[in-house]
Amino acid sequence: MTTVESDYYAFREFDRAAMKDGRSHYVQFFDAGPVLELACGRGEFLELLAEAGIEGRGVDLDPGMVQICRAGGQEVDLGDALEALGAQPDASVRGLFCAHFLEHLPSERAEQVYRDAARVLEPGGTFVAVVPNMGSLSVLSYDFWRDPTHVRPYDPMVLAFFADQAGLQVAESGCNPRVDPGPPPHLWPLDPDPLPTLTDELAALTNAVHVRHRRSRRHGLPLGIGRRARERDDEALELWRLLEAMIKRYDDSIQATQHHLYDLRSAYLKLLKQLYPPNEVFVVARKGSSPSPHD
């Protein structure tokens, strides 16, 4: 037995309140006790079960973790979780829970957890297993490997396969929305600062030019002078029409570019969401009320 896990929790300064909030997502899958938690850590989930009026107890190999649990009034045994599960009588628990435990085991031992779970659960009982989400870039690239006691990652599909092989029925799987730190802040794009269209302003200015032109036409000027003035006015109007068309083309181009940038930003945000989904995933497996063909 070693205190490496509790020492590591202390070293990383894991927030107990945040972890409890994340674990709260799983209480909904248990309707009654007793619930046995494997590798219960500091007992956040056991605390949540107690608050919900559900009987729970745990087992952990780390004396530091057990000490924390017992100081909080939780019923926790010091020992190997696999041995404790293997020694559990048949059909003796209503629920089984483990969070961030299976990734500490090689695949053959993880499979054994599911076989033992199928044996110790009451008919209709539930086993919820929670593991790091390897579909998250931050988990896959560095978070998972920061823990020196991790052995290998598990995908929900693999856990569903283990459950099926053990004769359990997968009822639900997915990401925990309460454990979703999102992408690193420096990857978030800036909020757009939209440029207003010039259409209304251009229309108002064009109307003013035409009004001025019509007014100048109505003023009687001496012959010759009036003709030259009208010609200059007509030339100015033609130049304005050319300028108006050019401004409108540029405005249309700017607006189109801006819409493309919005689309690009939306696609980038979707990509970020795909790359950085919630940090943990879970599989809910239930034991049928009738004997399984695997038994």
Summary of the structure (lengths in Angstrom):
residues: 295
radius of gyration: 34.1
end to end distance: 33.2
largest distance: 117.1
contacts: 875
relative contact order: 0.14
helix: 54%
strand: 15%
